[in-house]
Amino acid sequence: MSIELLAQCAEILHALYRSHLSANGVSKHELPHPLRVPRPGDQTAAPRRRAATSEDVRSVIENAWGPG
């Protein structure tokens, strides 16, 4: 039950983040995809892809929050 609640909170916060970006002029095709947190026992969830290098991780962070 608590895992489901945390998953829903994360998805709602991400939706608010997307709406904030949209309200501040980010075009629709530049918005991140909606977050879908897999639940325990969820057979339809895609397997998680591991980052190949530290540069992959850096590029994801910079795309999300901008250059640091």
Secondary structure as GFF3:
##gff-version 3
##sequence-region A 1 68
A	DSSP	alpha_helix	2	23	.	.	.	ID=ss1
A	DSSP	three_ten_helix	28	30	.	.	.	ID=ss2
A	DSSP	alpha_helix	54	65	.	.	.	ID=ss3
###
